[in-house]
Amino acid sequence: MCGILFLNSSQNLNSPEKSKFKRSIKLLDHRGPDNNDIFFTEKFALGHTRLSIIDLSNKSNQPFFSKNDKKYFAINGEIINYKILANKYNYNDEDYGSDSDLVFKLFTKYGFKNIINELEGMFAGIFIDCNKNESYIFRDRFGIKPLYYINSKNRFLASSEINSLLPFLDKVEIFKPVVKDFILDGNIDHSSNTFFNNIHQLRSGSYIKLELNSQKININKWYEPGFSCPASKLSFDDATENLEIILKEILEQNYISDVPLAINLSEGIDSTLLSFLSELTNQNPYAYSMKYGLEELDEYYKLQSINFNREFIEYDYLSFLEHAKDVIRHQGQPFTGMFTVAYSILYQTSKAAGYKVHLDGNGIDEIFLGYDKYLRKNSKTFNKSLSGEIYQNYDFYNKDLINSPNSLTIKNIISNLPSGISEKRKAAFIDLFYLKIPRVLRFNDCVSMQHSCELRVPFLDHRLLDFSNTLPTDYLISDTKGMGKLIIRNILKKHFGEKFSFSKKRYIQTNQTNLLLKEMNNLLRNTLLSDRFFSRNIVDPYKFKTHINRLNEKNLKNSYYLWRLLSYEWWCQQFID
C-alpha cells in the first residue's frame, strides 16, 4: 500500500503551489516510508509515497512515466492476479517489476477501460494520458483503498487521505448534512460526502474521467454487483466443496508478498476460516488477537484450534489515552467505536516486529448473510436502525440538527435498488456497499497505514459475491435455526466440529460501555458537558446534562451514541477549532 496525491490546475503551477504540494505529499509519508517521488509538469503534479511489498527494488518506485507515450501512473494497493495478467498478455518476468508496473504497461498499451475490469484485488489510482488530454481516477470494486478529491473551478485534486488535501482548501468548514447522518442515524462513509465541505470521496467501483485542460469531470461506475446471476443447481454439499476451492484460490493470491505477513484473528467463525484456509494453503503467518480485558473472550479463543504463533494485545483505559489523539488525527474524520484505537496498538506492535502486511476476515457476514439482523424476526428492528429511528428516541438533540437535511438516507438507497432482490440480500447489499463495510474499510485503512502496515481483506472479493448470489437463500441463512452463513459453517464443521462451527454469532467488541461509565466517566463529562461542546449546537444543554447525570449500568445498554458525540467533539477540536 502507498499514498498518492494529484493536482491538476487550469493555470501553470507556480512556485508556492509546488511548495505546498511537496509539503502535502510529506503528510502521506506514513503510508509509504520506503520512497517518495513527485512528477511536476506545467499544469499538474503527481506524487507517490511507497510501501514496498512486491518487488522491493527501485525499479518499482512510483509514479511511473512513459516519455514516448506521455503517460503517467500512480496506484495504491495490490493487484493479486498480476501474474495471471502477465501470462495472458505475454509479459515475461523481466518485462516488469511489481504488480503496479505491469498495470501501468497494460493501461498504456490497451487503455484504462479495456483493462480495469480484469484487475483483482484492492486499489485506487490515477492514470494520466497527456496525448488524449485526460486522466482516469479510479477505485476498486468494494472501496478497500480510499480516494478523496476536491473539484473546484480552477483545480482538481485527489489523494489517499483527507489530511493531504486540507492545505488546498481556502477555508476548512464542516459539511453539516454528514454530521446529522452520523450523530442521529449512526451512518458514516455511506455517501460521496465527507465531514469537510468541498472534500468528497470517490465511491467504490467508480472512476472519474478528468479533462486536463477544461477541468471537466464525469463520474461513472465501472463495477456493478451482479444480482441476476443464474441460479445454481448444486446440492448444498457440492456448493460447499466449490466454495472451498474458490476461497483457497483467493487466499493463495492474497498471500503473494516479498515481505513478512501476519493475520488478525478474533474469536469468531470468520477469523477461524481465515486461519484454516491459511493452513490449507501451506502458509504459516504470525497471528495477532485483541483481548480488551474481557474474560469471556478467553473461552472462545480456546475453542479455536490455531497452529500459528499468536500474540494477544491487551487494551485498557491508559492505552486509549496514549493513542486516541494520534488515531483521530490519522482518521481525518470521526469514527464509530473505541475498537479503532485498540487496533492502533496492534499495528504498532506488529510494525515493531517487522510485519508490513496483515490479512483480516471482513466481508464474510455481508456476502454470506451472517448477521442475526438478516433473520425475519429481526427485520423490524433492522429497518428502524436504517432510518435512524432507534437513535432519535433521545430527546436531547438540537431541533435545528433534527430538522436539517441529510447527506444521504438509507431509505433513498433502498428505493433505487433493482427489483427482485430478496429482503435479506437487500439488507446485506446495503451493509456491503453503504452502511457497514465502507466505514470499516476507512477505519482499518487509516489505522493500519498510520503504522505503515498494509491490510488485505481477502473475503471482500467479487468472485465470492457472484458465487453467493447464485445460491438459494436457504444455503446461507435459516430463520428456523436462527443462524446465518450456513455454507461457511459447513466448510468448518468437518475440521472444527459441530459445536464450534454452528455456535451462535458472538458480538464482542471492546469494553467501551464499561469504560465510559467508570474509568472514562470524568473524561466523558468534562468533554460533553463543556461550553465548547455545547457551542456545536448538537444537543440541548439542559436536557443533555439531565441525561448524562442519570446514566448508570442499568440504563446504558448501548454506548454508541455517546461515542459518536465524543468522537465528533474530539475531531472538531483537532480539525475545526
KENUSE-18921 format. One line per 3 residues: number of its first residue (from 1); their letters; for each residue x, y, z of C-alpha. Coordinates in Angstrom, 2 decimals, decimal comma, always signed. Each point is the difference from the previous one (the first is absolute). Layout:
N
NUM) a) X:Y:Z  ...
END
This chain:
577
1) mcg) +0,00:+0,00:+0,00  +1,06:+3,53:-0,64  -1,10:+3,64:-0,09
4) ilf) -0,90:+2,01:-3,09  -0,58:+3,71:-0,55  -1,04:+1,65:-3,27
7) lns) -0,49:+3,67:-0,89  -1,26:+1,26:-3,35  -0,31:+3,75:-0,57
10) sqn) -1,55:+2,11:-2,73  +3,01:+2,32:+0,34  +3,71:-0,74:-0,04
13) lns) +1,18:-1,18:+3,42  +1,97:+2,70:+1,81  +2,71:-0,40:+2,63
16) pek) -2,31:+0,44:+3,05  -2,36:-2,71:-1,34  +2,90:-2,37:-0,62
19) skf) +1,31:+0,63:+3,51  -3,43:-0,66:+1,48  -0,21:-3,23:-1,99
22) krs) +3,38:-1,14:+1,32  -1,10:+0,70:+3,58  -3,30:-1,81:-0,56
25) ikl) +1,58:-3,15:-1,42  +2,13:-0,15:+3,15  -3,25:-0,39:+1,94
28) ldh) -0,29:-3,42:-1,68  +3,45:-1,25:+1,00  -1,47:-2,46:+2,52
31) rgp) -1,84:-1,69:-2,88  +3,23:-0,48:-1,93  +3,22:+0,44:+1,98
34) dnn) +2,15:-1,92:-2,52  +0,02:+2,60:-2,80  -1,44:+3,42:-0,80
37) dif) -0,05:+1,53:-3,48  -1,82:+2,71:-1,98  -0,44:+0,83:-3,68
40) fte) -0,68:+3,65:-0,81  -1,22:+1,20:-3,40  -1,23:+3,45:-0,95
43) kfa) -3,55:-0,59:+1,23  -0,01:-3,13:+2,13  +1,93:-1,74:+2,75
46) lgh) -0,09:-3,71:+0,86  +1,57:-1,27:+3,21  +0,38:-3,44:+1,55
49) trl) +1,29:-1,41:+3,30  +0,89:-3,68:-0,18  -0,38:-2,86:+2,46
52) sii) +2,02:-2,71:-1,77  -1,84:-3,35:+0,02  +0,57:-1,61:-3,42
55) dls) +3,35:+0,48:-1,75  +1,98:+1,96:+2,59  +2,37:+1,51:-2,58
58) nks) +0,04:+3,60:-1,16  -1,34:-1,17:-3,37  -3,50:+0,02:+1,49
61) nqp) +0,15:+3,43:+1,62  -2,85:+2,27:-1,08  -1,35:+2,09:-1,66
64) ffs) +0,61:-1,82:-3,29  +0,61:+2,04:-3,14  +0,20:-0,95:-3,68
67) knd) +1,82:+2,77:-1,86  -0,86:-1,34:-3,46  -3,70:-0,45:+0,79
70) kky) -0,27:+3,05:+2,29  -1,85:-2,00:+2,64  +0,29:+0,11:+3,79
73) fai) -1,23:-2,43:+2,64  -0,19:-0,36:+3,79  -1,92:-2,64:+1,93
76) nge) -0,63:-0,99:+3,61  -0,75:-3,66:+0,71  +0,73:-3,50:-1,25
79) iin) -1,08:-1,73:-3,22  -0,14:-3,62:+1,14  -0,46:-1,54:-3,48
82) yki) +2,90:+1,84:-1,65  +1,85:-3,23:-0,84  -3,08:-1,31:-1,82
85) lan) -0,26:+3,27:-1,93  +3,69:-0,09:-0,89  -0,43:-3,49:-1,45
88) kyn) -3,16:+0,97:-1,88  +1,61:+3,04:-1,63  +3,38:-1,70:-0,63
91) ynd) +2,17:+1,91:+2,45  +3,07:-1,79:+1,34  +1,29:+0,56:+3,53
94) edy) +2,79:+2,24:-1,26  -2,51:+2,21:-1,87  -1,39:+1,54:+3,20
97) gsd) +0,79:+0,47:+3,68  -2,97:+0,07:+2,34  -3,71:-0,56:-0,53
100) sdl) -0,38:+3,78:-0,31  +2,61:+0,19:-2,74  -1,85:-2,66:-1,99
103) vfk) -3,34:+1,83:+0,35  +1,60:+3,21:-1,31  +1,29:-1,87:-3,04
106) lft) -3,43:-1,55:-0,62  -1,81:+3,34:+0,35  +2,53:+1,61:-2,34
109) kyg) -0,29:-2,66:-2,69  -3,68:-0,98:+0,18  -1,72:+2,95:+1,69
112) fkn) -1,49:+0,48:+3,46  -3,55:-1,10:-0,89  +1,19:-3,21:-1,64
115) iin) +2,02:-1,15:+3,01  -1,68:+1,29:+3,18  -2,58:-2,82:+0,13
118) ele) +2,77:-2,60:-0,08  +1,70:+1,22:+3,16  -0,53:-2,05:+3,17
121) gmf) +0,92:+1,37:+3,40  -0,10:+3,35:+1,76  +1,07:+3,21:-1,66
124) agi) -0,50:+3,69:-0,57  +2,00:+1,84:-2,60  +0,53:+2,70:-2,59
127) fid) +0,81:-0,59:-3,68  +0,86:+3,08:-2,09  +0,07:+0,00:-3,80
130) cnk) +1,40:+3,34:-1,19  -0,47:-0,90:-3,67  -3,76:-0,23:+0,56
133) nes) -0,07:+2,82:+2,56  -1,74:-2,22:+2,54  +0,49:-1,71:+3,30
136) yif) -1,79:-2,91:+1,68  -0,30:+0,02:+3,79  -1,33:-3,38:+1,15
139) rdr) -0,83:-2,16:+3,00  -0,44:-3,77:+0,49  -3,31:-1,88:+0,04
142) fgi) -0,61:+0,14:+3,76  +1,89:+3,20:+0,81  +2,65:-1,80:+1,99
145) kpl) +2,52:+2,69:-0,88  -1,06:+3,62:+0,61  -0,06:+2,91:-2,41
148) yyi) -1,11:+3,56:+0,83  -0,21:+2,97:-2,32  -0,62:+3,74:-0,31
151) nsk) -1,60:+1,34:-3,16  +0,06:+3,80:-0,13  -0,21:+2,51:-2,81
154) nrf) +3,71:+0,25:-0,70  +1,45:-3,27:+1,25  -0,62:-3,64:+0,75
157) las) +1,74:-1,98:+2,74  -0,11:-3,65:+1,05  +1,69:-1,79:+2,89
160) sei) +0,10:-3,17:+2,09  -0,79:+2,03:+3,14  -1,96:+3,10:+0,90
163) nsl) +2,85:+1,50:+2,03  +2,14:+0,61:-3,10  -2,88:+1,86:-1,68
166) lpf) -0,75:+2,40:+2,86  +2,86:+2,43:-0,82  -1,65:+0,66:-3,39
169) ldk) -3,33:+1,11:+1,49  -0,55:+3,75:+0,18  -1,95:-0,59:+3,20
172) vei) -0,57:-3,14:+2,08  -3,74:-0,33:+0,60  -2,29:-2,76:+1,26
175) fkp) -2,47:-1,60:-2,41  -2,97:-0,10:+2,39  -2,22:-2,59:-1,76
178) vvk) +2,70:-2,63:+0,65  +0,03:+1,02:+3,67  -3,74:-0,68:+0,21
181) dfi) +0,39:-3,40:-1,69  +2,70:-0,94:+2,49  -1,43:+1,38:+3,25
184) ldg) -3,67:-0,87:-0,49  +0,00:-2,99:-2,33  +3,34:-1,56:+0,82
187) nid) +0,96:-0,02:-3,70  +3,45:+0,98:-1,24  +2,06:-0,49:-3,21
190) hss) -3,25:-0,97:-1,75  -0,09:+2,81:-2,56  +2,43:+1,94:-2,18
193) ntf) +0,09:+2,79:+2,61  +2,43:+0,35:+2,89  -0,05:+2,10:+3,19
196) fnn) +1,89:+2,71:-1,90  -1,84:+2,33:-2,32  +1,34:-0,37:-3,58
199) ihq) +1,94:-3,23:+0,68  -1,65:-3,09:-1,47  +0,78:-3,68:-0,14
202) lrs) -0,18:-2,02:-3,20  -2,50:-2,80:+0,50  +1,01:-3,64:-0,35
205) gsy) +0,20:-1,47:-3,51  +0,07:+3,48:-1,56  +2,30:+2,15:-2,07
208) ikl) +0,31:+3,69:-0,81  +0,88:+1,00:-3,54  +1,73:+3,37:+0,22
211) eln) +0,68:+2,21:-3,03  +3,35:+1,55:+0,88  -0,45:+3,36:-1,75
214) sqk) -3,66:+0,77:+0,71  -0,15:-1,56:+3,51  -3,25:-1,69:-1,05
217) ini) -0,71:-3,23:+1,87  -2,36:-2,93:-0,56  -0,55:-2,63:+2,68
220) nkw) -0,94:-3,48:-1,15  -0,34:-3,49:+1,47  +2,29:-2,65:-1,43
223) yep) -1,28:-2,73:+2,33  -3,54:-0,97:+0,95  -0,68:-3,12:+2,09
226) gfs) -1,93:-2,65:-1,90  -3,35:-0,94:+1,51  -1,33:-1,73:-3,10
229) cpa) +2,51:-2,86:+0,12  -1,44:-3,34:-1,21  -1,28:-2,05:+2,94
232) skl) +2,31:-2,83:+1,02  -1,29:-3,57:-0,23  +2,73:-1,34:+2,26
235) sfd) -0,92:-1,94:+3,11  +0,93:+1,58:+3,31  +3,01:-2,30:+0,45
238) dat) +1,21:+0,53:-3,58  -0,39:+3,77:+0,38  +2,03:-0,21:+3,23
241) enl) +2,76:-1,86:-1,80  +0,06:+2,51:-2,88  +0,08:+2,93:+2,41
244) eii) +2,98:-1,47:+1,85  +1,90:-0,21:-3,30  -0,79:+3,67:-0,81
247) lke) +1,00:+1,13:+3,49  +3,28:-1,90:-0,21  +0,87:+1,60:-3,37
250) ile) -0,79:+3,49:+1,26  +2,03:-0,44:+3,18  +3,00:-1,32:-1,91
253) qny) -0,06:+3,15:-2,13  -0,22:+2,20:+3,11  +3,10:-1,59:+1,49
256) isd) +2,20:+1,24:-2,87  +2,62:+2,22:+1,64  +3,74:+0,60:+0,20
259) vpl) -0,24:+1,02:+3,68  -1,23:-1,80:+3,16  -3,78:-0,31:+0,56
262) ain) -2,18:-0,28:+3,10  -3,71:-0,64:+0,52  -2,56:+1,61:+2,30
265) lse) -1,97:-2,63:+1,92  -3,12:+0,69:+2,03  -1,89:-2,73:+1,84
268) gid) -2,58:-0,61:-2,71  -0,82:-2,13:-3,03  +1,45:+2,39:-2,61
271) stl) +3,44:+0,14:+1,62  -0,03:-3,75:+0,47  -0,74:-0,38:-3,71
274) lsf) +2,92:+2,30:-0,81  +2,39:-2,00:+2,17  -1,29:-3,33:-1,33
277) lse) +0,43:+1,06:-3,63  +3,47:+1,31:+0,83  +0,96:-3,45:+1,23
280) ltn) -1,67:-1,60:-3,01  +2,18:+2,08:-2,34  +3,15:-0,88:+1,98
283) qnp) +0,44:+3,46:+1,50  +1,39:+0,63:+3,45  -0,78:+3,63:+0,92
286) yay) +0,46:+1,58:+3,39  -3,37:+0,73:+1,64  -1,18:+2,98:+2,09
289) smk) -3,15:+0,06:+2,15  -1,60:+2,68:+2,17  -0,99:-0,71:+3,61
292) ygl) -1,70:+3,25:+1,18  +0,20:-1,26:+3,60  -3,09:-2,17:-0,53
295) eel) +0,19:-3,40:+1,70  -2,74:-1,51:-2,19  +2,32:+0,27:-3,00
298) dey) +2,36:-2,58:+1,51  -2,62:-2,76:-0,28  -0,63:+0,71:-3,68
301) ykl) +3,69:+0,18:-0,86  +0,56:-3,42:+1,60  -2,58:-1,51:-2,39
304) qsi) +2,11:+1,01:-2,98  +2,55:-2,58:-1,07  +2,69:+2,40:-1,21
307) nfn) +3,44:-1,37:-0,81  +1,64:+3,39:-0,61  +2,02:+2,02:+2,47
310) ref) -2,46:+2,47:+1,47  +0,49:+3,19:+2,00  -2,81:+1,52:+2,06
313) iey) -0,23:+3,79:+0,17  -1,45:+1,39:+3,22  -1,99:+3,22:-0,03
316) dyl) -1,14:+2,22:+2,88  -0,75:+3,60:+0,93  +3,64:+1,05:+0,22
319) sfl) +0,62:-1,45:-3,46  -2,89:+2,05:-1,32  +1,36:+3,24:+1,46
322) eha) +3,42:-0,68:-1,48  -1,20:-0,68:-3,56  -3,33:+1,80:-0,50
325) kdv) +1,28:+3,40:-1,13  +2,27:-1,42:-2,72  -2,73:-2,36:-1,22
328) irh) -2,51:+2,86:-0,35  +2,57:+2,03:-1,95  +0,78:-2,85:-2,40
331) qgq) -3,66:-0,93:-0,50  -0,74:+3,54:-1,20  -3,68:-0,44:+0,88
334) pft) -1,99:-1,24:+3,02  -0,43:-3,76:+0,44  -2,54:-2,24:+1,68
337) gmf) +1,80:-1,92:+2,74  +2,92:-0,37:+2,36  +1,16:-3,16:-1,77
340) tva) +1,72:+2,17:-2,63  +2,34:+1,35:+2,68  +0,62:-3,53:+1,25
343) ysi) +1,15:-1,12:-3,44  +2,53:+2,80:-0,11  +1,82:-1,81:+2,81
346) lyq) -0,15:-3,26:-1,95  +1,54:+1,50:-3,14  +2,61:+1,89:+1,98
349) tsk) +1,04:-3,28:+1,61  +0,00:-1,79:-3,34  +2,12:+2,66:-1,69
352) aag) +2,59:-0,22:+2,77  +0,16:-3,76:-0,61  +0,70:+0,52:-3,70
355) ykv) -3,39:-0,81:-1,57  -1,06:+2,26:-2,89  -3,11:-1,92:-1,16
358) hld) -3,06:-1,21:+1,91  -3,00:-2,08:-1,09  -3,45:+0,49:+1,57
361) gng) -3,30:-1,88:-0,30  -2,45:+2,82:-0,78  -2,75:-0,59:-2,56
364) ide) -1,21:-3,54:+0,70  -3,06:+1,08:+2,00  -1,22:+2,40:-2,69
367) ifl) +0,63:-2,33:-2,95  -1,33:-3,18:+1,61  -2,77:+1,51:+2,18
370) gyd) +1,64:-0,54:+3,38  -1,63:+2,64:+2,18  -2,98:-0,74:+2,23
373) kyl) -1,64:+3,20:-1,25  -0,59:-1,69:-3,37  -2,34:-2,50:+1,70
376) rkn) -3,71:+0,56:-0,55  -0,68:+0,50:+3,72  +2,44:+2,93:+0,09
379) skt) -1,12:+1,77:-3,19  -2,08:+2,61:+1,84  +2,90:+1,02:+2,25
382) fnk) +2,36:+0,06:-2,98  -2,30:+2,33:-1,93  -0,12:+2,35:+2,98
385) sls) +3,80:+0,10:+0,16  +0,15:+0,81:-3,71  -2,23:+3,01:+0,44
388) gei) +1,70:+1,19:+3,17  -3,21:-0,47:+1,97  +1,82:-1,86:+2,79
391) yqn) +2,41:+2,85:+0,72  -2,55:+2,79:-0,35  -1,93:-1,20:+3,06
394) ydf) +2,23:+2,27:+2,08  -1,57:+3,40:+0,65  +3,19:+2,00:+0,56
397) ynk) +1,05:+0,57:-3,62  -0,11:+3,58:-1,29  -3,16:+0,65:-2,03
400) dli) +1,97:+1,79:-2,71  +2,10:-3,13:-0,46  -3,09:-2,22:-0,16
403) nsp) -1,66:+2,25:-2,58  +3,11:+0,43:-2,17  +0,45:-1,97:-3,24
406) nsl) +1,77:-3,36:-0,20  +2,96:-0,74:-2,22  -1,52:-3,31:-1,12
409) tik) -2,74:-2,09:+1,57  -0,03:-3,77:-0,17  -3,67:+0,15:-0,98
412) nii) +1,05:+1,76:-3,20  +2,56:-2,71:-0,65  -2,61:-2,73:+0,47
415) snl) -2,36:+1,66:-2,45  +2,69:-0,08:-2,71  +0,90:-3,68:+0,37
418) psg) -0,89:-2,37:-2,86  -3,32:-1,78:+0,33  -0,15:-3,70:+0,69
421) ise) +2,60:-0,03:+2,78  -1,07:-1,80:+3,17  -0,26:+2,06:+3,18
424) krk) +2,90:-1,89:+1,54  +2,33:+0,62:-2,94  -1,18:+3,60:-0,21
427) aaf) +0,99:+0,57:+3,64  +3,38:-1,68:-0,56  +0,62:+2,08:-3,15
430) idl) -0,60:+3,20:+1,97  +2,46:-1,14:+2,67  +2,55:-0,98:-2,64
433) fyl) -0,01:+3,18:-2,06  -1,45:+2,70:+2,27  -0,69:-0,67:+3,66
436) kip) +2,76:-2,12:+1,54  +2,90:-1,07:-2,21  +0,89:+3,51:-1,32
439) rvl) +0,52:+1,37:+3,51  +1,90:-3,10:+1,13  +2,29:+0,27:-3,03
442) rfn) +0,73:+3,66:+0,69  +0,74:-0,60:+3,68  +2,21:-3,01:-0,81
445) dcv) +1,90:+1,69:-2,81  +0,85:+3,07:+2,04  +0,92:-1,83:+3,20
448) smq) +2,19:-2,60:-1,74  +1,71:+2,54:-2,26  +0,59:+2,24:+3,01
451) hsc) +2,66:-2,60:+0,85  +1,03:-0,74:-3,61  -1,78:-3,37:-0,10
454) elr) -1,92:-1,25:-3,02  -3,36:-1,59:+0,85  -1,50:-2,50:-2,44
457) vpf) -3,58:-1,26:+0,21  -0,06:-3,13:-2,19  -3,67:-0,79:+0,61
460) ldh) -1,09:+3,30:-1,56  +0,24:-1,46:-3,48  -2,59:+0,27:-2,78
463) rll) +0,53:-3,67:-0,86  -1,41:-0,94:+3,41  -2,90:+2,44:-0,38
466) dfs) -0,81:-1,36:-3,48  +0,04:-3,57:+1,33  -2,16:+0,91:+2,99
469) ntl) -2,56:+1,68:-2,26  -0,50:-3,26:-1,91  -0,87:-1,97:+3,14
472) ptd) -3,47:-0,58:+1,46  -0,49:+2,19:+3,04  -0,50:-3,06:+2,23
475) yli) +3,61:-1,03:-0,74  +1,01:+3,18:+1,78  -2,47:+0,76:+2,77
478) sdt) -2,78:-1,80:+1,87  -2,77:+1,77:+1,88  -0,89:-3,33:+1,62
481) kgm) +3,51:-0,59:+1,35  +0,45:+3,70:+0,69  +3,42:-0,05:-1,63
484) gkl) +1,82:+1,37:-3,05  +2,99:-0,82:-2,28  -0,97:-3,67:+0,11
487) iir) +2,21:-0,96:-2,95  +3,07:+1,53:+1,71  -0,80:-1,89:+3,17
490) nil) -0,29:-3,19:-2,05  +3,57:+0,48:-1,28  +1,27:+0,30:+3,55
493) kkh) -2,10:-2,81:+1,48  +2,16:-2,86:-1,26  +3,11:+1,66:+1,43
496) fge) -1,20:+1,64:+3,22  -3,12:-1,98:+0,90  -3,69:+0,87:+0,32
499) kfs) +0,23:+1,75:+3,37  +2,36:+2,73:-1,14  -1,06:+0,32:-3,64
502) fsk) -3,72:+0,35:+0,73  +0,28:+2,05:+3,18  -1,97:+3,25:+0,15
505) kry) +1,68:+3,11:-1,37  +1,77:+1,92:+2,76  -0,10:+3,79:+0,04
508) iqt) +3,00:+0,90:+2,13  +1,87:+3,18:-0,81  +1,60:+1,99:+2,79
511) nqt) -0,90:+0,79:+3,60  -0,99:+3,47:-1,22  -3,24:+0,37:+1,99
514) nll) +1,64:-1,07:+3,25  +2,93:+2,38:-0,52  -2,29:+2,95:-0,74
517) lke) -1,94:-0,60:+3,21  +3,08:-0,53:+2,18  +3,62:+0,86:-0,85
520) mnn) -0,97:+2,40:-2,81  -2,99:+1,57:+1,71  +1,80:+3,18:+1,04
523) llr) +1,44:+0,36:-3,50  -3,46:-0,51:-1,49  -1,60:+2,58:+2,28
526) ntl) +2,79:+2,56:-0,42  -0,25:-0,33:-3,79  -3,74:-0,21:-0,60
529) lsd) -1,19:+2,33:+2,78  +2,34:+2,81:-1,02  -0,97:+3,33:-1,54
532) rff) +2,30:-0,89:-2,86  -2,10:-3,04:-0,90  -3,29:+1,81:+0,55
535) srn) +1,15:+2,67:-2,48  -0,20:-2,64:-2,77  -3,82:+0,15:+0,21
538) ivd) -0,33:-3,77:+0,02  -1,97:-0,34:+3,25  -2,27:+2,00:+2,27
541) pyk) +2,34:+0,73:+2,96  -2,59:-0,36:+2,77  -1,58:-3,20:-1,32
544) fkt) +3,37:-1,53:-0,75  +1,39:+0,77:+3,46  -3,06:-1,67:+1,50
547) hin) +0,54:-3,05:-2,21  +3,69:-0,34:+0,88  -0,65:+0,36:+3,73
550) rln) -2,49:-2,90:-0,13  +2,33:-2,44:-1,76  +0,87:-3,24:+1,80
553) ekn) +0,72:-3,65:-0,79  -3,71:-0,90:-0,01  -1,23:+2,60:-2,48
556) lkn) +3,05:+0,20:-2,33  -0,14:-3,12:-2,15  +1,47:+1,57:-3,14
559) syy) +2,70:+2,67:+0,11  +0,36:+0,55:-3,75  -1,90:+3,31:+0,08
562) lwr) +2,27:+1,32:+2,77  +3,11:-1,08:-1,88  -1,21:+1,80:-3,13
565) lls) -0,39:+3,22:+1,97  +3,47:-0,39:+1,54  +1,59:-0,87:-3,32
568) yew) -1,62:+2,98:-1,71  +1,09:+2,41:+2,72  +3,60:-1,23:-0,01
571) wcq) +0,04:+0,22:-3,81  -1,27:+3,59:+0,16  +2,73:+0,89:+2,49
574) qfi) +2,73:-1,33:-2,30  -1,26:+1,12:-3,39  -2,48:+2,88:+0,43
577) d) +0,88:+2,07:+3,07
END
